[in-house]
Amino acid sequence: MTRESTATPFEKGDVFLGCTLLNVPEDDHAGEGRIWQYDKDLNFKGELWTKGGHHFVGGLEFDNNGVLWAFNDLCVLHIDPKTARQLPLSDKFLPRSYRSASFDKAGNVYLGEHMKAEKKPDNEFAKRTTIVFPVIPDEGILGFGYIYKYDADWNLLNIFKTETAPDLTGFKGVTHSSLHPSEKFITYATETGKRLMRYDVVNDQQMPDLVTYPGDDITDRVWVIAVKYMPDGRLLITRGDFMELLDEDGEVLKSYPLETYGWSDIEVCGDGEHCLVSSIWTGEVVKVHVDSGEIVGRIDTGFAAPNRCLAGIAEYKD
């Protein structure tokens, strides 16, 4: 079936959500790639059907030129803000299951590799999904869990061999990452892991964890999920059913209860005062005033578990 895209040229404050249409009964992560567009007041504007990959469209992020990046399987997707249409796929990127992107002032991009496993593990938590993971060509594995640096022309500059943390599923690597405003290091997480990790991208070396959470039981929900830096160096993270604001030393400045569980992505708004937080389990987005903690807006996509598909969020700031 040919789908008609109704997304319109991007306007300042527009919000974009990865909302794949899950319509493959034998694979609970598979379907037609789709990105939804909302205006600055969180009213629905249109949708864009994407090409490349067969699973969740996620990891949405805008680069310095206002191009929207997203990821699906081993594909890197680019959406032109002037036409609101997808640009041709590029073969310059190594085929990896990327999930997060950060851009420095020079236009270099740092892509976090979501997967780290030779094959789908045979454990209780991995068995809860029927996803058929893509395999890296010529490698025969799901992923390495590294961070990859490309220049502004998308040439590979470096592969940072990052450490990762044990997680519930046993197949996740760098699931969320954010470049510090100094551009000296990236802070990242393995979703449902107990380490908030950092990697020095100048000297190419692992740094001490910003935070290491207590306990050896990774089922206790004392873990970290999403991470996103604010321009002043404060760090927003989600911890399950709440969000925290950390200072440069990893100390908690503020905690934000978020009622339900599963808050999996954060976007810092262009006004520097608000953030958007999305939940893959409830299909909701909330807009939060960072200093007061007040929830000032909300989107309900209607896609809650088991039909969860909300896998990325970004705001157009130009």
N, C-alpha and C positions, 0 to 999 in steps of 0.2 A: 504493500500500500504506500502511495506517495503522500507524505504529510506536508501540509502547508504551514510554513513559518509565518507568524504574525508579529514577531518582535520588531520594534521600531528603532531608528537611530537613537543612540544612547544620550540621555540628558543627565546633567549633574544631579547626584543623589539617587539615581536609579539603583535598584537592588536586584541581584541575579541569584537564582537558586538552581542547583543541580537537582532535577526531579525526573529521573529516568522513568519511562513507562515500563513497568515490569510485566511482561506478557509472555514469558517462556515458562510453562508449568514445571519443567524438569530442572530449572536453574533459578533459584530464588533471588539472584542478583542480576539476572539478564533481562534485556529488553531494548526498546528503542531510546536512543540518547536524546535527552531533552533538557533545555534550560528555560526556566520561567523568569520573566521580567516584571518588576514592580516599579512604581514611581517612588519619589522621595517620601510620600505619605503612606507607603506600603499598600497601595492599590494595584491590583493586577493590570498589566499592560499588554502582555503577549507572550508567545513562546517561540523558541527556536529549536528545531529538530537537527541533531548533529549527526555527523558521519565519522566513523572510526571507532573500533571497539564494539563490544556487545554487552557490556555490563554498566555499572553505575558511572554516570558522569559526575566527577567530583574534583575537589581541590581548586575551586575557582579562585582566580587572582588576577588583578589588573597590573600590566607593566607600565613603564614610564611613558609610553606613547598612547595609553588608554586602550590597548588591545586586551581583550579578555582571554586568559588562558584557562584551560580545563583539561582533564585527563580521563581517559577511558581505556582500560586494559593497557596495552603497550603503546598507545597513541597519545600524542600531544596535540590538543585542539586550540585553535586561535579564532577569535570572533572579532570582526572589524567593527569598531564603534560607529563608524559613519554609515554603514549599510545594515548593521545588525545581522550580518550573515557570516557563516563560517568561511575562513580562508582555506586554501588547499593544504592538505597535510604535508609536512616536511619529512624527508628521510634523514635529516641531519642529526636527529636525536637518537641516542642508543635506545633500542627497544627495551623499555623497563616499565614497571607498574609504578609510575610517579603518582604522588598524591598531594604534594605541597610545593609552593614556589615562593621565592623571595627575590627581589630585584635590588641591586645597588645603584648608586648614582651614575655609574658608568654604563649601565644597561646590562651588566652581567646578570645571569639568572642562576639561582641555586635550586635544584630540583631534588626533593626528598623521595626516596624509593620506598614505597609502602610495604612491599613484600620482602621477606627474608626466610626462605625455606627451599629445600631441594624439591619437595613435593607437599601436597596437602597432608598435614599430620593426621594421625589416626588417634584422636583423643576426643573426650566428651564434648568439648566446646567447638572444636572444628567440625564435628559431625552435625552440629545444629544448623549448618548451612549446606545447601546442595550446589553451591557455586562450582562451576568448572573453570578453574583458574587458567589463564593463558601462560604458556611456557616460553621463556626467553629462547629465541632461535639460536642454534649452535651451542647453547649452554645446557639445555634440558632441565633447567631449574626454574623456580618461581621468582627468585630474586635474591639480591645480596644485602639489602638494607643499607645502602650507601647514600651519600649526597653527591650530586653531579653538578659541576660548574660549567656553564656555557657562556660564551661572550655574546655581545649584542647582535652578532651575525649568526648565532646559534652554533658556533664551532666549539667542540668540547675542549675545555681548558684543564680540568682536573677532576679526579674522582677521589673524594674524601672517604676513607674507609672507616666510617663511624661505628662506634660501639652501639649496641641496642640493648633493650631490657627484656627479660622474660615477660610474656603476656599470656592471656587466657587461651588464645587460639593456637599459639605456637608457630604462626606463620607471618607475623607482622614485624616490620623493620622501622624505618623513619616514617611514621604515619602523619605527624604534624611537625612543622618547623617554622621558625621565624628568625630573620636576620636582625641582630641588634642594631640600633640606630648608628652606632659607631662603625658598623660594617666590618668589625674585627672578628666576630664569631656568630654562630647560629645556635640558638637554643631549640631543642627538639625533644620529642617524646615518642615512645613506643606505646600506642594506645593500650590502656589498662596495665601498664607497667609501673614500677615503683621508682623510676629514675627520671628526673627532669635534667636532661643531659645538655652539654655544650661542646661545640667543636670550633677550634680556632682555624678560620679559613685563610688567615694570613700566613701563619707558620705551619699549617697543615698538621695539626696535632689535637688529640683529644684533651679536653679540659676537665677539671673536677666538676662533678655534678653541681648544678645550682641547688637542687633539693634531692635528697634521697629519702623516700618514705619508709617508715618503720615496718618491720615484720617480714616474714618469709612466705606467708600465705598469700598468693596472688589472687585468691578468690575473695579476699576480705573487703574489696572495694576501696582500699586505701591506696589510691593510685592517681595518675594524671592522664588526661586525654588531649584536649586541644590547647594550643599555645599561640599567643599573638602579642607582639610588642606594640606599645604605644610610642608615639614619636619622642616622648621624654625619657624613654628607657624603662618605664614601668611595664610589667608583664602581666597580661591576662591569661588565666588558665582555667580549664574546666576540670572538675574532679568527680563527675557523675551527676549528682542532683544539685550541685552548686558550682559557682564560679569564684575564683579568688583573684585579687590584685596583689602582685608581689613587687617589692622594691628590688634594687640592683643586687642585694645580698640574698635574695630569696625569702625574705621575711614577709609575712602576710600583712598587708596594709588594710585590706577590706575583704569581707566575704559576702557573697550574694546568693541567697537561697533561690533556687529555680524550680521548686515545687515537684516536678517529675524527674525521671532519670533518663540519661542518654544524650546529654548536651555535647555535641561532637565537633562543632566548628565555631570559630570566632572571627568577626571582621570588625576592625576599628573604623569608625565613621570619619568622614572628611572634616567634620566640625571639631574633631579632637575632644568632644565631650561625651559622645555616645559610642556604644558598640552594639553589634548585632550578634546574637548567639542562636545557633540552630541545633535542633535535636533530631537525630536520625530515627529515634524510637517513637517519638510522638508526631513527627512531621511539622513541628512548630518552630517559629522564629520569634524571638523577643528582642526589642530594642531597649537597651538599658542605659540610663544616665550613669556614667562611671562614678562620679563623685557622690551622688545622692543614693544610688542604687535603685532609683525609681524605674519601673518598667513603663515606658511611655508609648509603646506600640507593639503590635503582635500580628503575625501571619499564621494561619492554620492551613497547610497545604492539603490536608485530608488524607495524607499518606502516613499512617501510623503502623507500627509493627502488627502483623507480619508483613504488611505491604510497605515496608519502609524503603525510602529511596532518596531522602533529602541528604545529599552527600557533599554539599559545598555551598558557600555563600560569599558574595563579593559586592562592594558598592562602587559605582562609577563616580570618581571624584573630580574629573576635569570639567 
